[in-house]
Amino acid sequence: MKTNMTFKEYQDKADMTAAYANVGHNFVYPALGLAGEAGEVANKIKKIERDNANVISEERRDAVKEELGDTLWYIARLAAELGFSIEDVAQANIKKLASRMERNKLHGDGDYR
């Protein structure tokens, strides 16, 4: 089995599993799903902090990985609904971060720092 996957390959496979109303014309569903899944990631981490003093077991680590995968699916679908590839999103993000680093603005507040 191939172990490396490009963003395009992932997004193509994620697209094949999209089964919600108005696929291709519905950015609301994946946006709300992304928020829900991000909350589930945070909740798993909260419980690790609460119940295990920030010591993560392999079982809980795997549970976080599953939720991160669900989050990635919604990112892929939201990007697709808006006409972006995940590669577009990743490249724009790296460009933004590189600009902030060059200007010594990695810390602070605001989208346009």
N, CA, C and O atoms as a GROMACS GRO file, in nm:
protein
  452
    1MET      N    1   0.083  -0.118   0.000
    1MET     CA    2   0.000   0.000   0.000
    1MET      C    3   0.088   0.125   0.000
    1MET      O    4   0.188   0.132   0.072
    2LYS      N    5   0.049   0.222  -0.081
    2LYS     CA    6   0.121   0.348  -0.088
    2LYS      C    7   0.108   0.422   0.045
    2LYS      O    8  -0.003   0.434   0.098
    3THR      N    9   0.218   0.471   0.100
    3THR     CA   10   0.212   0.536   0.230
    3THR      C   11   0.205   0.688   0.218
    3THR      O   12   0.158   0.753   0.312
    4ASN      N   13   0.249   0.745   0.108
    4ASN     CA   14   0.242   0.890   0.091
    4ASN      C   15   0.122   0.926   0.004
    4ASN      O   16   0.090   0.856  -0.092
    5MET      N   17   0.057   1.034   0.040
    5MET     CA   18  -0.058   1.079  -0.037
    5MET      C   19  -0.047   1.230  -0.053
    5MET      O   20  -0.017   1.301   0.043
    6THR      N   21  -0.071   1.278  -0.172
    6THR     CA   22  -0.071   1.422  -0.194
    6THR      C   23  -0.204   1.479  -0.146
    6THR      O   24  -0.301   1.406  -0.125
    7PHE      N   25  -0.206   1.610  -0.128
    7PHE     CA   26  -0.332   1.676  -0.095
    7PHE      C   27  -0.435   1.651  -0.204
    7PHE      O   28  -0.552   1.628  -0.175
    8LYS      N   29  -0.393   1.655  -0.330
    8LYS     CA   30  -0.487   1.632  -0.440
    8LYS      C   31  -0.546   1.492  -0.432
    8LYS      O   32  -0.667   1.476  -0.447
    9GLU      N   33  -0.462   1.392  -0.408
    9GLU     CA   34  -0.514   1.256  -0.396
    9GLU      C   35  -0.614   1.246  -0.281
    9GLU      O   36  -0.719   1.183  -0.295
   10TYR      N   37  -0.581   1.307  -0.168
   10TYR     CA   38  -0.672   1.303  -0.054
   10TYR      C   39  -0.804   1.370  -0.089
   10TYR      O   40  -0.911   1.315  -0.065
   11GLN      N   41  -0.795   1.489  -0.147
   11GLN     CA   42  -0.918   1.562  -0.178
   11GLN      C   43  -1.003   1.487  -0.279
   11GLN      O   44  -1.125   1.486  -0.268
   12ASP      N   45  -0.940   1.425  -0.378
   12ASP     CA   46  -1.015   1.345  -0.476
   12ASP      C   47  -1.088   1.229  -0.407
   12ASP      O   48  -1.204   1.202  -0.438
   13LYS      N   49  -1.020   1.162  -0.315
   13LYS     CA   50  -1.083   1.050  -0.244
   13LYS      C   51  -1.193   1.101  -0.149
   13LYS      O   52  -1.298   1.039  -0.137
   14ALA      N   53  -1.167   1.212  -0.082
   14ALA     CA   54  -1.269   1.270   0.007
   14ALA      C   55  -1.392   1.310  -0.074
   14ALA      O   56  -1.505   1.291  -0.030
   15ASP      N   57  -1.370   1.367  -0.192
   15ASP     CA   58  -1.482   1.409  -0.277
   15ASP      C   59  -1.574   1.292  -0.311
   15ASP      O   60  -1.696   1.308  -0.321
   16MET      N   61  -1.515   1.175  -0.329
   16MET     CA   62  -1.596   1.058  -0.365
   16MET      C   63  -1.687   1.014  -0.251
   16MET      O   64  -1.784   0.941  -0.274
   17THR      N   65  -1.658   1.056  -0.129
   17THR     CA   66  -1.739   1.014  -0.014
   17THR      C   67  -1.837   1.122   0.031
   17THR      O   68  -1.908   1.104   0.130
   18ALA      N   69  -1.841   1.233  -0.040
   18ALA     CA   70  -1.932   1.342  -0.002
   18ALA      C   71  -2.076   1.301  -0.028
   18ALA      O   72  -2.114   1.271  -0.141
   19ALA      N   73  -2.155   1.299   0.077
   19ALA     CA   74  -2.296   1.258   0.067
   19ALA      C   75  -2.380   1.348   0.156
   19ALA      O   76  -2.427   1.308   0.262
   20TYR      N   77  -2.399   1.471   0.111
   20TYR     CA   78  -2.484   1.565   0.182
   20TYR      C   79  -2.562   1.645   0.078
   20TYR      O   80  -2.529   1.643  -0.041
   21ALA      N   81  -2.664   1.715   0.122
   21ALA     CA   82  -2.752   1.789   0.030
   21ALA      C   83  -2.673   1.890  -0.054
   21ALA      O   84  -2.589   1.964  -0.002
   22ASN      N   85  -2.703   1.892  -0.182
   22ASN     CA   86  -2.647   1.991  -0.275
   22ASN      C   87  -2.495   1.990  -0.281
   22ASN      O   88  -2.432   2.096  -0.288
   23VAL      N   89  -2.435   1.872  -0.279
   23VAL     CA   90  -2.290   1.861  -0.292
   23VAL      C   91  -2.247   1.940  -0.415
   23VAL      O   92  -2.307   1.928  -0.522
   24GLY      N   93  -2.144   2.018  -0.399
   24GLY     CA   94  -2.094   2.102  -0.507
   24GLY      C   95  -2.153   2.242  -0.507
   24GLY      O   96  -2.105   2.330  -0.578
   25HIS      N   97  -2.257   2.261  -0.427
   25HIS     CA   98  -2.323   2.392  -0.418
   25HIS      C   99  -2.365   2.421  -0.274
   25HIS      O  100  -2.464   2.489  -0.250
   26ASN      N  101  -2.288   2.369  -0.178
   26ASN     CA  102  -2.329   2.381  -0.038
   26ASN      C  103  -2.205   2.393   0.050
   26ASN      O  104  -2.151   2.293   0.097
   27PHE      N  105  -2.161   2.517   0.073
   27PHE     CA  106  -2.045   2.538   0.159
   27PHE      C  107  -2.082   2.538   0.307
   27PHE      O  108  -1.995   2.525   0.392
   28VAL      N  109  -2.211   2.554   0.338
   28VAL     CA  110  -2.254   2.563   0.477
   28VAL      C  111  -2.233   2.431   0.550
   28VAL      O  112  -2.180   2.428   0.661
   29TYR      N  113  -2.274   2.321   0.488
   29TYR     CA  114  -2.262   2.191   0.554
   29TYR      C  115  -2.118   2.160   0.595
   29TYR      O  116  -2.095   2.129   0.712
   30PRO      N  117  -2.020   2.168   0.504
   30PRO     CA  118  -1.884   2.138   0.549
   30PRO      C  119  -1.828   2.242   0.646
   30PRO      O  120  -1.744   2.208   0.730
   31ALA      N  121  -1.871   2.366   0.637
   31ALA     CA  122  -1.824   2.467   0.732
   31ALA      C  123  -1.872   2.434   0.873
   31ALA      O  124  -1.795   2.441   0.969
   32LEU      N  125  -1.998   2.397   0.885
   32LEU     CA  126  -2.051   2.360   1.017
   32LEU      C  127  -1.989   2.229   1.066
   32LEU      O  128  -1.961   2.214   1.185
   33GLY      N  129  -1.968   2.135   0.975
   33GLY     CA  130  -1.904   2.009   1.012
   33GLY      C  131  -1.763   2.031   1.062
   33GLY      O  132  -1.719   1.966   1.157
   34LEU      N  133  -1.690   2.122   0.997
   34LEU     CA  134  -1.554   2.154   1.038
   34LEU      C  135  -1.552   2.209   1.181
   34LEU      O  136  -1.469   2.170   1.263
   35ALA      N  137  -1.645   2.299   1.209
   35ALA     CA  138  -1.652   2.355   1.345
   35ALA      C  139  -1.682   2.245   1.447
   35ALA      O  140  -1.622   2.242   1.554
   36GLY      N  141  -1.773   2.156   1.412
   36GLY     CA  142  -1.807   2.046   1.504
   36GLY      C  143  -1.690   1.954   1.528
   36GLY      O  144  -1.662   1.916   1.642
   37GLU      N  145  -1.621   1.917   1.421
   37GLU     CA  146  -1.506   1.825   1.436
   37GLU      C  147  -1.390   1.891   1.510
   37GLU      O  148  -1.322   1.825   1.589
   38ALA      N  149  -1.367   2.019   1.486
   38ALA     CA  150  -1.262   2.090   1.560
   38ALA      C  151  -1.294   2.090   1.709
   38ALA      O  152  -1.206   2.077   1.793
   39GLY      N  153  -1.423   2.105   1.740
   39GLY     CA  154  -1.466   2.096   1.880
   39GLY      C  155  -1.441   1.959   1.938
   39GLY      O  156  -1.403   1.947   2.055
   40GLU      N  157  -1.461   1.854   1.858
   40GLU     CA  158  -1.435   1.719   1.907
   40GLU      C  159  -1.286   1.697   1.933
   40GLU      O  160  -1.250   1.630   2.030
   41VAL      N  161  -1.200   1.753   1.848
   41VAL     CA  162  -1.055   1.744   1.873
   41VAL      C  163  -1.024   1.812   2.006
   41VAL      O  164  -0.955   1.755   2.090
   42ALA      N  165  -1.074   1.933   2.023
   42ALA     CA  166  -1.048   2.007   2.147
   42ALA      C  167  -1.102   1.933   2.268
   42ALA      O  168  -1.037   1.932   2.372
   43ASN      N  169  -1.218   1.870   2.256
   43ASN     CA  170  -1.276   1.796   2.368
   43ASN      C  171  -1.190   1.676   2.406
   43ASN      O  172  -1.172   1.648   2.524
   44LYS      N  173  -1.137   1.606   2.306
   44LYS     CA  174  -1.048   1.492   2.336
   44LYS      C  175  -0.924   1.541   2.411
   44LYS      O  176  -0.881   1.478   2.507
   45ILE      N  177  -0.867   1.653   2.366
   45ILE     CA  178  -0.748   1.707   2.431
   45ILE      C  179  -0.782   1.753   2.573
   45ILE      O  180  -0.705   1.731   2.666
   46LYS      N  181  -0.898   1.816   2.590
   46LYS     CA  182  -0.943   1.860   2.722
   46LYS      C  183  -0.949   1.742   2.819
   46LYS      O  184  -0.906   1.753   2.934
   47LYS      N  185  -1.002   1.631   2.772
   47LYS     CA  186  -1.016   1.514   2.859
   47LYS      C  187  -0.881   1.453   2.892
   47LYS      O  188  -0.864   1.396   3.000
   48ILE      N  189  -0.785   1.463   2.802
   48ILE     CA  190  -0.649   1.417   2.832
   48ILE      C  191  -0.591   1.503   2.944
   48ILE      O  192  -0.529   1.452   3.037
   49GLU      N  193  -0.612   1.633   2.933
   49GLU     CA  194  -0.562   1.724   3.036
   49GLU      C  195  -0.634   1.700   3.169
   49GLU      O  196  -0.571   1.697   3.274
   50ARG      N  197  -0.765   1.684   3.163
   50ARG     CA  198  -0.845   1.668   3.285
   50ARG      C  199  -0.822   1.533   3.353
   50ARG      O  200  -0.801   1.526   3.474
   51ASP      N  201  -0.825   1.427   3.273
   51ASP     CA  202  -0.824   1.292   3.330
   51ASP      C  203  -0.685   1.231   3.343
   51ASP      O  204  -0.664   1.139   3.423
   52ASN      N  205  -0.589   1.280   3.265
   52ASN     CA  206  -0.459   1.214   3.260
   52ASN      C  207  -0.342   1.309   3.280
   52ASN      O  208  -0.228   1.274   3.247
   53ALA      N  209  -0.367   1.427   3.333
   53ALA     CA  210  -0.261   1.524   3.362
   53ALA      C  211  -0.170   1.546   3.241
   53ALA      O  212  -0.048   1.554   3.255
   54ASN      N  213  -0.230   1.556   3.123
   54ASN     CA  214  -0.159   1.579   2.997
   54ASN      C  215  -0.069   1.464   2.952
   54ASN      O  216   0.018   1.482   2.867
   55VAL      N  217  -0.089   1.347   3.010
   55VAL     CA  218  -0.017   1.229   2.964
   55VAL      C  219  -0.111   1.156   2.867
   55VAL      O  220  -0.221   1.115   2.904
   56ILE      N  221  -0.066   1.141   2.745
   56ILE     CA  222  -0.154   1.086   2.642
   56ILE      C  223  -0.123   0.938   2.618
   56ILE      O  224  -0.011   0.901   2.586
   57SER      N  225  -0.225   0.857   2.635
   57SER     CA  226  -0.210   0.714   2.608
   57SER      C  227  -0.217   0.692   2.456
   57SER      O  228  -0.261   0.779   2.382
   58GLU      N  229  -0.174   0.577   2.414
   58GLU     CA  230  -0.180   0.544   2.272
   58GLU      C  231  -0.325   0.542   2.223
   58GLU      O  232  -0.354   0.586   2.112
   59GLU      N  233  -0.416   0.493   2.306
   59GLU     CA  234  -0.558   0.489   2.270
   59GLU      C  235  -0.614   0.630   2.249
   59GLU      O  236  -0.684   0.655   2.152
   60ARG      N  237  -0.582   0.720   2.340
   60ARG     CA  238  -0.632   0.857   2.326
   60ARG      C  239  -0.563   0.929   2.211
   60ARG      O  240  -0.624   1.011   2.142
   61ARG      N  241  -0.438   0.900   2.191
   61ARG     CA  242  -0.365   0.957   2.077
   61ARG      C  243  -0.432   0.916   1.946
   61ARG      O  244  -0.451   0.999   1.857
   62ASP      N  245  -0.466   0.789   1.935
   62ASP     CA  246  -0.534   0.740   1.815
   62ASP      C  247  -0.672   0.803   1.799
   62ASP      O  248  -0.716   0.829   1.687
   63ALA      N  249  -0.742   0.827   1.910
   63ALA     CA  250  -0.873   0.891   1.903
   63ALA      C  251  -0.861   1.034   1.850
   63ALA      O  252  -0.945   1.079   1.772
   64VAL      N  253  -0.758   1.106   1.894
   64VAL     CA  254  -0.733   1.241   1.842
   64VAL      C  255  -0.700   1.234   1.693
   64VAL      O  256  -0.746   1.318   1.616
   65LYS      N  257  -0.622   1.136   1.654
   65LYS     CA  258  -0.588   1.120   1.512
   65LYS      C  259  -0.713   1.100   1.428
   65LYS      O  260  -0.724   1.158   1.320
   66GLU      N  261  -0.807   1.020   1.476
   66GLU     CA  262  -0.932   0.999   1.403
   66GLU      C  263  -1.010   1.128   1.389
   66GLU      O  264  -1.062   1.157   1.281
   67GLU      N  265  -1.018   1.206   1.494
   67GLU     CA  266  -1.090   1.334   1.487
   67GLU      C  267  -1.018   1.432   1.395
   67GLU      O  268  -1.083   1.507   1.323
   68LEU      N  269  -0.886   1.431   1.396
   68LEU     CA  270  -0.811   1.515   1.303
   68LEU      C  271  -0.841   1.476   1.158
   68LEU      O  272  -0.851   1.562   1.071
   69GLY      N  273  -0.855   1.346   1.134
   69GLY     CA  274  -0.891   1.300   1.001
   69GLY      C  275  -1.028   1.350   0.960
   69GLY      O  276  -1.048   1.390   0.845
   70ASP      N  277  -1.123   1.346   1.052
   70ASP     CA  278  -1.257   1.398   1.023
   70ASP      C  279  -1.250   1.549   0.992
   70ASP      O  280  -1.318   1.598   0.903
   71THR      N  281  -1.167   1.620   1.068
   71THR     CA  282  -1.148   1.763   1.044
   71THR      C  283  -1.090   1.786   0.905
   71THR      O  284  -1.134   1.876   0.833
   72LEU      N  285  -0.991   1.705   0.868
   72LEU     CA  286  -0.930   1.717   0.735
   72LEU      C  287  -1.033   1.694   0.625
   72LEU      O  288  -1.030   1.763   0.523
   73TRP      N  289  -1.123   1.599   0.644
   73TRP     CA  290  -1.227   1.573   0.544
   73TRP      C  291  -1.312   1.697   0.522
   73TRP      O  292  -1.340   1.736   0.409
   74TYR      N  293  -1.354   1.760   0.632
   74TYR     CA  294  -1.436   1.880   0.619
   74TYR      C  295  -1.358   1.996   0.558
   74TYR      O  296  -1.415   2.075   0.483
   75ILE      N  297  -1.230   2.007   0.588
   75ILE     CA  298  -1.146   2.109   0.523
   75ILE      C  299  -1.142   2.083   0.372
   75ILE      O  300  -1.158   2.175   0.292
   76ALA      N  301  -1.122   1.958   0.335
   76ALA     CA  302  -1.117   1.923   0.193
   76ALA      C  303  -1.248   1.957   0.124
   76ALA      O  304  -1.249   2.013   0.014
   77ARG      N  305  -1.359   1.924   0.188
   77ARG     CA  306  -1.490   1.950   0.126
   77ARG      C  307  -1.522   2.100   0.122
   77ARG      O  308  -1.575   2.149   0.022
   78LEU      N  309  -1.491   2.173   0.228
   78LEU     CA  310  -1.517   2.316   0.228
   78LEU      C  311  -1.432   2.384   0.120
   78LEU      O  312  -1.481   2.470   0.047
   79ALA      N  313  -1.306   2.345   0.111
   79ALA     CA  314  -1.221   2.401   0.006
   79ALA      C  315  -1.281   2.372  -0.131
   79ALA      O  316  -1.289   2.462  -0.216
   80ALA      N  317  -1.323   2.249  -0.154
   80ALA     CA  318  -1.382   2.212  -0.283
   80ALA      C  319  -1.508   2.293  -0.311
   80ALA      O  320  -1.528   2.339  -0.423
   81GLU      N  321  -1.592   2.310  -0.211
   81GLU     CA  322  -1.715   2.385  -0.229
   81GLU      C  323  -1.686   2.531  -0.267
   81GLU      O  324  -1.765   2.594  -0.337
   82LEU      N  325  -1.574   2.583  -0.221
   82LEU     CA  326  -1.536   2.722  -0.251
   82LEU      C  327  -1.447   2.733  -0.375
   82LEU      O  328  -1.404   2.842  -0.412
   83GLY      N  329  -1.421   2.618  -0.438
   83GLY     CA  330  -1.342   2.618  -0.561
   83GLY      C  331  -1.193   2.617  -0.541
   83GLY      O  332  -1.118   2.655  -0.632
   84PHE      N  333  -1.147   2.573  -0.424
   84PHE     CA  334  -1.004   2.564  -0.394
   84PHE      C  335  -0.961   2.419  -0.386
   84PHE      O  336  -1.040   2.331  -0.351
   85SER      N  337  -0.837   2.395  -0.417
   85SER     CA  338  -0.777   2.267  -0.379
   85SER      C  339  -0.714   2.286  -0.241
   85SER      O  340  -0.687   2.398  -0.200
   86ILE      N  341  -0.692   2.176  -0.171
   86ILE     CA  342  -0.623   2.187  -0.042
   86ILE      C  343  -0.483   2.242  -0.066
   86ILE      O  344  -0.429   2.314   0.018
   87GLU      N  345  -0.423   2.209  -0.180
   87GLU     CA  346  -0.291   2.262  -0.214
   87GLU      C  347  -0.295   2.415  -0.221
   87GLU      O  348  -0.203   2.481  -0.174
   88ASP      N  349  -0.403   2.471  -0.282
   88ASP     CA  350  -0.418   2.618  -0.287
   88ASP      C  351  -0.417   2.675  -0.146
   88ASP      O  352  -0.347   2.772  -0.118
   89VAL      N  353  -0.494   2.613  -0.058
   89VAL     CA  354  -0.507   2.661   0.080
   89VAL      C  355  -0.372   2.650   0.152
   89VAL      O  356  -0.331   2.743   0.220
   90ALA      N  357  -0.305   2.536   0.136
   90ALA     CA  358  -0.177   2.514   0.203
   90ALA      C  359  -0.072   2.613   0.153
   90ALA      O  360   0.003   2.670   0.233
   91GLN      N  361  -0.065   2.634   0.022
   91GLN     CA  362   0.033   2.727  -0.033
   91GLN      C  363   0.008   2.870   0.014
   91GLN      O  364   0.102   2.941   0.049
   92ALA      N  365  -0.119   2.912   0.015
   92ALA     CA  366  -0.152   3.046   0.063
   92ALA      C  367  -0.115   3.063   0.210
   92ALA      O  368  -0.067   3.168   0.251
   93ASN      N  369  -0.137   2.959   0.289
   93ASN     CA  370  -0.105   2.966   0.431
   93ASN      C  371   0.046   2.976   0.453
   93ASN      O  372   0.091   3.056   0.536
   94ILE      N  373   0.123   2.897   0.382
   94ILE     CA  374   0.269   2.902   0.396
   94ILE      C  375   0.322   3.038   0.351
   94ILE      O  376   0.413   3.093   0.413
   95LYS      N  377   0.265   3.092   0.245
   95LYS     CA  378   0.305   3.225   0.197
   95LYS      C  379   0.277   3.330   0.305
   95LYS      O  380   0.361   3.416   0.331
   96LYS      N  381   0.159   3.322   0.366
   96LYS     CA  382   0.123   3.416   0.472
   96LYS      C  383   0.218   3.403   0.591
   96LYS      O  384   0.265   3.503   0.644
   97LEU      N  385   0.246   3.278   0.632
   97LEU     CA  386   0.335   3.257   0.746
   97LEU      C  387   0.477   3.302   0.717
   97LEU      O  388   0.544   3.358   0.804
   98ALA      N  389   0.524   3.279   0.595
   98ALA     CA  390   0.659   3.323   0.557
   98ALA      C  391   0.669   3.475   0.562
   98ALA      O  392   0.769   3.530   0.606
   99SER      N  393   0.564   3.541   0.515
   99SER     CA  394   0.562   3.688   0.521
   99SER      C  395   0.566   3.736   0.665
   99SER      O  396   0.640   3.830   0.697
  100ARG      N  397   0.488   3.673   0.751
  100ARG     CA  398   0.489   3.712   0.892
  100ARG      C  399   0.626   3.689   0.954
  100ARG      O  400   0.674   3.771   1.031
  101MET      N  401   0.688   3.576   0.920
  101MET     CA  402   0.819   3.545   0.976
  101MET      C  403   0.922   3.649   0.929
  101MET      O  404   1.002   3.696   1.009
  102GLU      N  405   0.919   3.684   0.801
  102GLU     CA  406   1.012   3.784   0.748
  102GLU      C  407   0.995   3.919   0.817
  102GLU      O  408   1.092   3.992   0.835
  103ARG      N  409   0.873   3.951   0.856
  103ARG     CA  410   0.843   4.079   0.921
  103ARG      C  411   0.842   4.068   1.073
  103ARG      O  412   0.805   4.162   1.142
  104ASN      N  413   0.884   3.952   1.125
  104ASN     CA  414   0.885   3.927   1.270
  104ASN      C  415   0.747   3.950   1.332
  104ASN      O  416   0.734   4.014   1.436
  105LYS      N  417   0.644   3.895   1.264
  105LYS     CA  418   0.506   3.913   1.310
  105LYS      C  419   0.435   3.780   1.332
  105LYS      O  420   0.313   3.772   1.320
  106LEU      N  421   0.511   3.674   1.366
  106LEU     CA  422   0.446   3.546   1.394
  106LEU      C  423   0.362   3.553   1.520
  106LEU      O  424   0.261   3.482   1.531
  107HIS      N  425   0.400   3.636   1.614
  107HIS     CA  426   0.323   3.652   1.738
  107HIS      C  427   0.235   3.775   1.724
  107HIS      O  428   0.262   3.864   1.643
  108GLY      N  429   0.131   3.778   1.800
  108GLY     CA  430   0.044   3.895   1.799
  108GLY      C  431  -0.097   3.858   1.758
  108GLY      O  432  -0.132   3.740   1.751
  109ASP      N  433  -0.177   3.958   1.730
  109ASP     CA  434  -0.318   3.940   1.697
  109ASP      C  435  -0.347   3.993   1.557
  109ASP      O  436  -0.274   4.076   1.502
  110GLY      N  437  -0.454   3.942   1.501
  110GLY     CA  438  -0.504   3.996   1.375
  110GLY      C  439  -0.463   3.912   1.256
  110GLY      O  440  -0.353   3.858   1.250
  111ASP      N  441  -0.554   3.903   1.160
  111ASP     CA  442  -0.526   3.828   1.038
  111ASP      C  443  -0.423   3.895   0.950
  111ASP      O  444  -0.348   3.827   0.880
  112TYR      N  445  -0.418   4.028   0.953
  112TYR     CA  446  -0.333   4.102   0.859
  112TYR      C  447  -0.215   4.169   0.927
  112TYR      O  448  -0.185   4.285   0.901
  113ARG      N  449  -0.149   4.096   1.014
  113ARG     CA  450  -0.034   4.153   1.085
  113ARG      C  451   0.093   4.136   1.006
  113ARG      O  452   0.199   4.178   1.050
   0.00000   0.00000   0.00000
